Amino acid sequence: MISEKNVSDALAYLAVGGSAEAEAGHLAAERARERREAEVFLSVAGSVRDREMRVRLDDEYQQLLADEHAAKVELTKAKAREKGADKICEIWRTLNANARAAERVR
């Protein structure tokens, strides 16, 4: 059963932006990785394939890649929580609508 506390918590989560902060974190991590990729790529001489391999071997790039992955995981969790909060609100609305309809029938 959905309690008033569940609905209140869900609405509070949605009111503060839901997954927006996680989305911003993921975008920032992605941009940082892309920037480092470009820096390394342009700083190395050689064929395109050689440059791409140097990017992959760069320690800072690898760390930024891991950071981006962690941000993506957090974003996925935040979106799932946001979807769950939305479902709680939907169920609560349906239950209330059904209760009002039952009252009208009596």
N, C-alpha and C positions, 0 to 999 in steps of 0.2 A: 504494500500500500504506500502511496505517496503522502508524506507528511507535509505540513506547512513549512517545517524547517528545511526539508529537501527542496521545496519550491523556492524558499527564500534564499538558500545557498546558491541554487542554480541561477536565479535572477541576479544575484550579487556578482557572480562570476561573469555573466553575460554583460552586466552593466559596466564592468571595468575593462571591457574590450575583448574578453575571451582569449582567443589565440593571437591577437594582434601583436603582443610583445614578443612571442615566440617567432612570429613571422618576420618581425623586424630583426631579431637576432640572427635568424637564418639568412636573410638578405645581406646583412652586414658581414657575416662569415663568408658567404659566397663572393661578395665583392672583394674582400681581403685576399681570398685565394686567387681570384682572377687577376688582381693587381700584381701579386707576387709571380704568378705564371708569366705575365707579360714582361715584368722586370727581368726575370731570368732568361726568358726567350730572347729578348732583345740584347742582352748583355753578352751572349755567347755567339761566336762565329761558327760557321759550318752549315751543313745542309739542314733542311727543316726537320728531318728525322733526328739528327744529332741534337738539335736545339730542344726538341720535344723530350728526348731522353734526359738531357741535362735538367730540364724542369722537374721531371719525375724523381730525379736523384737528389734534388735540393732539399735539405733538412727542414728549412723554414716552410717550404711549400708542403711537405708531408705533414707538418704540424697543423698548418692551416686547413689542409684537406681533412684531417681528423677532427678539427674544430667544426668544420662545416658539417661533417657527418653527425657529430653530437648535437649540433643545432637543429639538424633535420629530424633527429629522433625526438627532441623536445617539441618541435613543431607538430609532429605526428601525434604525440601524446596530448598536446594542447587542443588540437583539432578534434580528437576523440572526446576529450572532456567537454569541449564546447558542444559537440553533437549530442552528448549525453545530457547536458544541461538543457538543451533545446527539447529533447525528447521528454524529459521530466516535466517541463512546462506544458508540452502538448498533452501528455497523459492527464495532468492536473486539470487542464481546460476541458478535456473530454469527460472526465469524471464529474466535474461540476456541471457541465451541460446535461449529462445523464441524470444527475440528481435533480436539476431544475425541471427536466422533462417529466420525471417520475412524480414530482410535486404537483405538476399541472394535471396529471392523470387522476390523482386522488380527488 
